[in-house]
Structures are given as structure tokens and as C-alpha cells.
Amino acid sequence: MAALSERKLEIVRTLVETAPDRVVEGLQQALAEASGDTALASVRRLVETEARDRHLRNIVLLPLGPMCVGDGRDPLRLTFPARVMGLIWRGLKAQAPAIVHNAELALYDYRPGETSTEHFDRLVRLAARCMRAGEVREFRTVSEICDEARPDGAATLLACLDLAPVVRGVAHKLPEWTSQQGGDANIGARLAYKDAVAVSDDAGPRFFQMLAAQLQQHWMILRIISAVMEKPTERYLAETELGMFGQCILRDIEEALKGIAGFDVDGGATAAIEAARLVDHVTMEANEMETYISLSRDHGWGAALVKHRKMLASTVEGRFREAEKYFEQALPCGRSKTKRSARSAAKLGEAPDRAVVSRCETLLTFAGEVRFSSNYGGFAAARSALLEALGDELDLYVEEVLHLLKSGEADNESHAQAYLAVAADFSRLVRDDKAADLVRRRAAAAAAGPAVDPVLRLIAQS
């Protein structure tokens, strides 16, 4: 296949330049093997050039990058339209190609926290000057779309550009600041805050907003705020622009609670694990607020957290009750045929209901996955009671079915083996893999018959 013509390459170039970063990365990986003078090789070279350019752009505009998402209209987080990044970069390349080239050369030896960032900061300062001048089309467009997204959007973006060198200087320290409380971490955070407010008197809240955007978990910004302000009160934060962090966390918790209450029991293990991660999310965010902000349980954020914790415990315990209900349906029983069993005898006339079994497995997976958040979430006792009760019922059920198989009283031996397989799967979720393996080996011994049963019984007991 011949190389693409210049006209077609220009069309592809336009498409690639307007594509999101993840699409460009995917194209780069997909075209890695393309070589020679072919159409795909032409596209590969174009994509690689764009990928290198975006890497430089993302380093230069690092303090702004995570804030440029969607339409920039998030009411609780400081964001700008995603188009801002590309427009600023195109404007810089048109206005100062030599400075961009110097930044590209500096990137080869760049190591955060060790090498100079002057070439990158110079471009950010130039972007601020171009926005204020309003003479370059790309920067005029940036101002227009920012003002459309939020009141004073362009002025806010300019203020962020002014703060960008300070944010860049500490971005690589954020993992340390959020993992180590006290000592050098607190001192570093306070010094950076001092540098930020030296840029402008009202830069403090904006500085924290820009740092929050750099964090993988935005709620961890509370640790830095607490370090700088020595665990501020809710009243103080709520009355400033920093109140958006508390509101944002409460909104996240409310959305997560809806997801936990509405997760689909027919969604299998994937849905269960996703719901359990939402439980973890609620407990972590609530714990962050209680740890790093002085709250009152009687009003405001503190009262809202108390309400949310009660709702979380109630919702999760409701899922536990569902698990118990489906457990009884998945392993149906009738009147007992043996005095050894305190539970009714297993009903083996029909095969297991796979839909019911799947729902029970989903809910038992959920119960297993919330173990780490159960103590803080207030449902540890309910979880322990559920697993203990179901474990006891499984023991009795397995003994009953094995007794029916060995005595020849089972209504249907194939169904009996199917129910033992279900019991083994439940044992894995309620207890562990060893418990499940034991049930399977005992089921195999019962199926093998009297001739080899003693040997298999010894294996099962080993």
C-alpha cells in the first residue's frame, strides 16, 4: 500500500490533533509495527510526532492539565473546558516557536524536583501575557470559552497561570505530603502555601484547588489543608472558597450510596466488587473529613456524615439479608430425614436454580469484599453474624446431602451432586478455598461408591 498523499495526511493530521490523549496513545500502540513507505507507516509517523508534542505540552501545562476536563462547568470543582489545553499550546507554538523548542530540549534531561523548570515556566508566563493582551486568536478563544463555562472563567484561568510555577514546584511532593503527616511534609506544605499567597492575597483557596486536581484522589487535599491550617474547623472552611471540598466529598458519598443501594444482583462478581469499592469509597472519604476537619455531630457536615454512615450501614445490612434469602432459595430444604441434622432435609427433586445461585454468589462476593470497611462502616457485627450463620448452615446441608447419597435415599443423585457443587462454591465465598475443596472431595468420595469410598474418605480427611 503506497504512502498517503499530502492532502489525505493533512486530513488525518487534523483528526489526530483534535483526538483525546488516550486515543492518540492507543493509535501509537496499534501502529507500532507499521514500517516502510506505506499508508500505515505515514500515519504512524504522524501519530508519533503528535504524541511527542502532547508529551511536551502536558509537561509545560502540567499545573493546568488535570483541571481541563469536559465542558469546565463542574459547580463543585475548579475546572476549565478541555479545549483550553490545545488552544493555549497552539497559541504558544505560533507566538514563540524558539521558546517551545528550548523547552523541548530541556525535556530530555528533565527530572522533577532536580532540574530547572524555567523553560516550562517561561512558556506559562507567556501564555498569561498573551491572554491579557488578547491579540492572538487562540488566546481570545480561550478567554471566551472559559467565560462561557463559568463566571469570570478567563480571570480565574489567568490567576491559575500566575500560580502555575508554584504548583509545578511542589507537584512531585504531593505523594509524600499526603502519606506522611507532620515533620518535613507539613513544613513543605506551609512554605508552598506562603509562596502561593505571595503571588496574590486571594491565591490560597485556588492553590489548594490546583493541588487537588493533581491528586489521584481529590479528597486527599484535606490532609494538606489540615497540615497548613492545623486542622481547621468546618465553620471556617465552609465560609471560604475551601468549602467546595467538603461539599464535593459529601456529594461523592451521596452518589456512592445510591450506587450501593441500586447495584444489580444479576450483574455477577463484577457488580459486587464495584459496589464494594463504593462502600470503601464512602468510608474513606468520611474518615478523611472526620480526621482532618474539626466537625460537630449536631449540625453541618458532621451531622450529614452521621446520617450517611447510618444509611451506609442500613443499606449494606439490607444486602446481607438479601444474601440470606437467596441462600435459602439456592439450597432448598424440606422435612428432615435424619436426626443428625438440625436443618430441614435437602430437597433434591429439581436441579439448582442457576439464576438464584448466581444472585446469592453475587451478594456473598459483596459481603466478602466489604471486609476492610466493615469496622468503620458500622456493619462488622452483621457481616460476621451472616458468614457464621451461613457457614453453619452449609456444614449441616453438606452432611445431610452426603448422608442421603450414601444411604441411597437421595431423590436424584445427579441433582444431589449439583447441589454439593453449589455448596462448595458458597463455602469458598463464606469461608475460603480449603473449605470449598473439602466439600468437593467429599462429594467425589460419595459419588465413587463403596468400593473406593474408604480411600477417598481418607484423602478427604487429610
C-alpha positions in Angstrom: 0.0 0.0 0.0 1.5 3.3 -1.1 2.1 6.2 1.3 -0.8 8.7 1.8 -0.9 11.8 -0.3 -0.2 15.1 1.5 -3.9 16.1 1.2 -5.0 12.9 2.9 -2.2 13.2 5.5 -3.5 16.7 6.4 -7.0 15.3 7.0 -5.5 12.6 9.2 -3.4 15.2 11.0 -6.4 17.3 11.8 -8.3 14.3 13.2 -5.3 13.2 15.3 -4.7 16.8 16.7 -8.3 17.0 17.8 -8.4 13.5 19.4 -8.2 13.0 23.2 -4.8 11.9 24.6 -6.0 8.3 25.3 -6.9 7.9 21.6 -3.5 9.2 20.4 -1.8 6.7 22.9 -4.0 3.9 21.5 -3.1 4.7 17.9 0.6 4.9 18.8 0.4 1.4 20.3 -1.7 0.0 17.4 0.6 1.4 14.7 3.9 0.5 16.4 4.7 -2.3 13.9 3.9 -0.3 10.8 7.1 0.4 8.8 8.3 1.2 5.3 6.8 3.6 2.8 3.2 2.5 3.4 0.0 4.4 4.3 0.0 3.0 7.8 3.7 4.0 8.3 2.8 7.5 7.2 0.1 7.6 9.8 2.4 6.1 12.4 5.0 8.8 11.9 2.3 11.5 12.2 0.9 9.9 15.4 4.3 9.7 16.9 5.0 13.3 16.2 1.7 14.3 17.8 2.4 12.1 20.8 5.8 13.7 21.4 4.2 17.1 21.0 1.5 16.3 23.5 4.0 15.0 26.0 5.8 18.3 25.9 2.5 20.2 26.1 1.4 18.2 29.1 4.7 18.9 30.9 4.6 22.6 30.2 1.0 22.9 31.2 1.1 20.3 34.0 -0.3 22.6 36.6 -3.4 23.2 34.5 -3.8 19.8 32.7 -5.9 17.9 35.2 -8.3 20.9 35.5 -9.1 21.0 31.8 -11.8 18.4 31.6 -15.2 18.1 30.0 -17.1 21.4 29.5 -15.5 23.0 32.5 -18.8 23.6 34.2 -18.4 21.5 37.4 -20.1 23.5 40.2 -18.0 22.0 43.0 -14.6 21.7 41.4 -12.4 24.3 39.6 -12.3 23.1 36.0 -11.9 24.6 32.6 -13.1 23.3 29.2 -10.9 20.5 27.8 -10.2 22.6 24.7 -8.2 25.1 26.7 -5.1 22.9 26.7 -4.9 22.5 22.9 -5.7 26.2 22.2 -3.1 27.5 24.6 -0.5 25.2 23.2 -1.2 26.1 19.6 -1.1 29.8 20.5 2.3 29.3 22.2 3.8 27.4 19.2 2.6 30.1 16.9 3.9 33.0 19.0 7.1 31.6 20.4 8.4 28.6 18.4 12.0 29.2 19.6 11.0 29.1 23.3 8.9 26.0 22.6 12.0 24.4 21.0 14.1 25.3 24.0 11.5 23.7 26.3 11.6 20.5 24.1 15.4 20.4 24.5 15.1 20.9 28.3 12.7 18.0 28.4 15.4 15.4 27.5 17.2 15.9 30.9 14.1 16.9 32.9 13.8 15.3 36.4 11.0 16.7 38.6 12.4 18.3 41.8 16.0 18.1 40.5 16.4 20.0 37.2 15.3 23.6 36.4 11.7 24.2 35.3 12.5 27.7 33.9 11.9 26.9 30.3 8.4 25.5 31.1 7.5 28.3 33.5 8.6 30.9 30.9 6.0 29.5 28.5 3.3 29.6 31.1 4.1 33.2 31.9 4.0 34.0 28.1 0.5 32.3 27.9 -0.7 34.6 30.7 0.7 37.7 28.9 -1.0 36.7 25.7 -4.3 36.1 27.4 -4.2 39.5 28.9 -3.2 41.2 25.6 -6.0 39.4 23.7 -4.2 39.9 20.4 -3.8 36.2 19.4 -6.8 34.4 18.1 -6.2 31.2 20.1 -5.9 33.1 23.4 -9.0 35.2 22.7 -10.9 31.9 22.1 -9.6 30.6 25.4 -11.0 33.6 27.2 -14.3 33.3 25.5 -14.9 29.6 26.2 -13.8 30.0 29.9 -16.2 32.8 30.4 -19.0 30.8 28.8 -18.2 27.9 31.2 -18.3 29.8 34.4 -18.5 33.4 35.7 -15.1 35.2 35.5 -13.7 32.0 33.9 -11.0 33.8 32.0 -9.9 35.8 35.0 -9.8 32.5 37.1 -7.7 30.8 34.4 -5.3 33.8 34.4 -4.9 33.5 38.2 -4.1 29.8 37.8 -1.5 30.6 35.2 0.1 33.0 37.6 0.2 30.3 40.3 1.4 27.6 37.9 5.2 27.9 38.8 4.4 27.4 42.5 2.2 24.4 41.8 4.8 22.8 39.4 7.4 23.2 42.1 5.6 21.1 44.6 3.5 18.7 42.4 6.1 15.9 42.7 6.0 16.2 46.5 2.3 15.6 46.8 2.6 11.8 47.4 4.9 12.5 50.3 2.7 15.2 51.7 -0.4 13.0 51.6 1.3 9.9 53.0 3.4 11.5 55.8 1.7 13.7 58.3 3.9 16.1 60.4 7.5 17.0 60.2 9.1 18.0 56.9 5.9 17.3 55.0 3.9 19.9 57.0 6.8 22.4 56.8 7.0 22.0 53.0 3.2 22.4 52.6 3.2 25.6 54.7 6.1 27.1 52.8 4.4 26.4 49.4 1.2 28.0 50.7 3.2 31.0 51.7 4.7 31.2 48.2 1.2 31.0 46.7 -0.3 33.8 48.8 2.7 35.9 47.9 1.5 35.8 44.3 -1.8 37.3 45.3 -3.7 37.7 48.6 -6.6 35.5 47.5 -4.5 32.8 46.0 -4.8 30.4 49.0 -8.0 28.6 48.0 -7.0 28.5 44.4 -3.7 26.9 45.3 -5.4 24.1 47.1 -7.8 23.6 44.2 -4.9 23.3 41.8 -3.2 20.8 44.1 -6.4 18.8 44.5 -6.6 18.4 40.7 -3.0 16.9 40.7 -4.0 14.2 43.3 -5.3 10.8 42.2 -7.9 11.0 45.0 -9.1 14.6 45.2 -10.3 14.2 48.8 -6.7 13.8 50.0 -6.3 17.5 49.7 -7.8 17.7 53.1 -4.6 16.3 54.5 -2.6 19.2 53.0 -5.2 21.8 54.1 -5.1 20.3 57.6 -1.3 20.5 57.6 -1.2 24.1 56.6 -4.1 25.3 58.7 -3.6 22.9 61.7 -6.9 21.0 61.4 -9.4 23.9 60.6 -13.0 23.9 61.8 -15.9 23.1 59.5 -17.3 26.6 60.1 -14.1 28.2 58.9 -13.8 26.1 55.7 -17.5 26.4 54.9 -17.3 30.2 54.9 -14.5 30.3 52.4 -13.9 29.0 48.9 -12.4 25.9 50.5 -16.0 24.9 51.4 -16.2 23.3 47.9 -14.0 20.5 49.1 -16.4 19.5 51.9 -19.4 19.8 49.6 -17.7 17.8 46.9 -16.9 14.9 49.3 -20.5 14.9 50.6 -21.7 14.8 47.0 -19.4 11.9 46.2 -20.7 10.0 49.3 -24.3 10.5 48.3 -23.7 9.3 44.8 -21.9 6.3 46.1 -24.7 5.4 48.5 -27.1 5.4 45.5 -24.8 3.1 43.7 -24.6 0.7 46.6 -28.4 0.6 47.1 -29.0 0.1 43.4 -26.3 -2.4 42.3 -27.7 -5.2 40.2 -27.6 -8.7 41.9 -27.7 -10.2 38.4 -24.5 -8.4 37.5 -22.3 -11.1 38.9 -19.0 -10.7 40.7 -18.1 -7.6 38.7 -21.1 -5.7 40.0 -20.5 -6.9 43.5 -16.9 -5.8 43.5 -17.8 -2.4 42.1 -20.4 -1.9 44.8 -17.9 -3.0 47.5 -15.4 -0.4 46.2 -18.2 2.2 46.5 -18.5 1.1 50.2 -14.8 1.5 50.6 -15.0 4.9 48.9 -17.7 6.2 51.3 -15.8 5.0 54.4 -12.5 6.5 53.2 -14.0 9.9 52.3 -16.0 10.1 55.6 -12.9 9.1 57.6 -10.9 11.9 55.8 -13.4 14.5 56.8 -13.6 13.4 60.4 -9.8 13.1 60.7 -8.7 16.3 59.1 -11.5 18.7 59.9 -13.0 19.6 63.3 -16.6 18.7 62.9 -19.7 18.8 65.1 -22.1 15.8 65.1 -25.1 18.0 65.6 -25.0 20.2 62.5 -23.4 20.9 59.1 -21.0 18.4 57.6 -20.7 16.4 60.8 -24.4 15.8 61.0 -24.5 14.9 57.3 -21.7 12.3 57.8 -23.6 10.7 60.8 -26.7 10.4 58.6 -24.7 9.0 55.7 -22.9 6.4 57.9 -26.3 5.2 59.2 -27.6 4.9 55.7 -24.5 3.0 54.6 -24.8 0.5 57.4 -28.5 0.1 56.8 -28.0 -0.4 53.0 -25.2 -2.9 53.4 -27.1 -4.9 56.1 -30.0 -5.0 53.7 -27.8 -6.6 51.1 -26.7 -9.1 53.8 -30.4 -10.0 54.4 -30.8 -10.5 50.7 -27.9 -12.9 50.6 -29.5 -14.9 53.4 -32.8 -15.1 51.4 -31.2 -16.2 48.2 -29.1 -18.7 50.1 -32.2 -20.4 51.4 -33.7 -20.5 47.9 -30.4 -21.7 46.3 -30.2 -24.7 48.7 -33.9 -25.5 49.2 -34.9 -27.9 52.0 -38.0 -29.8 53.2 -38.7 -32.0 56.2 -35.6 -33.6 57.7 -34.9 -37.3 57.2 -32.1 -37.6 59.7 -31.9 -36.9 63.4 -28.3 -35.6 63.0 -29.4 -32.5 61.1 -31.0 -29.5 62.9 -31.9 -28.1 59.5 -34.6 -29.5 57.2 -33.6 -32.1 54.7 -32.3 -31.0 51.3 -34.9 -31.0 48.5 -33.2 -32.8 45.6 -36.1 -33.4 43.3 -35.2 -30.5 41.0 -31.9 -29.1 39.7 -30.5 -25.9 41.3 -32.0 -22.7 40.1 -28.9 -21.1 38.4 -30.3 -17.6 38.5 -30.9 -17.8 42.2 -27.5 -19.4 42.8 -25.8 -16.6 40.8 -27.6 -13.9 42.8 -26.5 -15.5 46.0 -22.9 -15.7 44.8 -23.0 -12.1 43.8 -24.2 -11.0 47.3 -21.7 -13.3 49.1 -19.0 -11.8 46.9 -20.1 -8.4 48.1 -20.1 -9.5 51.7 -16.5 -10.8 51.3 -15.3 -7.6 49.6 -16.5 -5.2 52.2 -14.5 -6.8 55.0 -11.9 -3.9 55.1 -14.5 -1.2 55.5 -16.9 -3.1 57.8 -15.5 -1.9 61.1 -15.6 1.8 60.2 -18.8 1.4 58.3 -20.7 0.0 61.3 -21.7 -3.3 59.9 -18.9 -5.6 61.1 -21.1 -7.4 63.5 -23.8 -8.0 60.9 -21.2 -9.3 58.4 -19.7 -11.7 61.0 -23.1 -13.0 62.0 -24.1 -13.6 58.4 -20.9 -15.5 57.5 -21.0 -17.5 60.7 -24.7 -18.5 60.3 -24.3 -19.4 56.6 -21.1 -21.4 57.4 -23.0 -23.4 60.0 -25.9 -24.0 57.6 -23.5 -25.1 54.9 -22.0 -27.7 57.2 -25.4 -29.1 58.1 -26.5 -29.1 54.4 -23.5 -30.9 53.2 -23.8 -33.5 55.9 -27.4 -34.0 55.0 -26.8 -34.4 51.3 -23.9 -36.8 51.8 -26.0 -38.9 54.1 -28.8 -39.1 51.5 -26.3 -40.1 48.8 -24.6 -42.8 50.9 -27.8 -44.2 52.2 -29.4 -44.2 48.7 -32.3 -42.0 49.9 -31.5 -39.1 47.5 -34.4 -38.3 45.2 -31.9 -37.7 42.4 -28.2 -38.3 42.7 -27.2 -36.0 39.8 -29.1 -33.2 41.5 -27.5 -34.0 44.8 -24.1 -33.7 43.2 -25.1 -30.4 41.6 -26.2 -29.0 45.0 -22.9 -30.1 46.6 -21.1 -28.2 43.8 -23.2 -25.1 44.7 -22.4 -25.7 48.4 -18.7 -25.9 47.6 -18.9 -22.6 45.7 -20.7 -21.0 48.6 -18.1 -22.4 51.0 -15.4 -20.6 49.1 -17.2 -17.3 49.4 -18.3 -17.8 53.0 -15.0 -19.3 54.3 -12.1 -20.0 51.9 -10.8 -22.2 49.1 -9.8 -25.0 51.5 -13.4 -25.3 52.8 -14.6 -25.5 49.2 -12.0 -28.1 48.2 -13.1 -30.3 51.2 -16.7 -30.2 50.1 -15.7 -31.2 46.6 -13.5 -34.1 47.7 -16.2 -35.4 50.0 -18.7 -35.2 47.1 -16.3 -37.1 44.9 -15.9 -39.8 47.5 -19.7 -40.2 47.8 -20.0 -40.4 44.0 -17.2 -43.0 43.7 -19.2 -45.7 45.6 -18.4 -48.1 48.4 -15.5 -49.8 46.5 -13.2 -46.9 46.7 -15.0 -44.8 49.3 -12.7 -45.6 52.2 -9.6 -44.5 50.3 -11.2 -41.3 49.1 -12.6 -40.7 52.6 -9.0 -40.8 54.0 -8.0 -38.3 51.2 -10.8 -36.0 52.2 -9.9 -36.1 55.8 -6.1 -35.4 55.1 
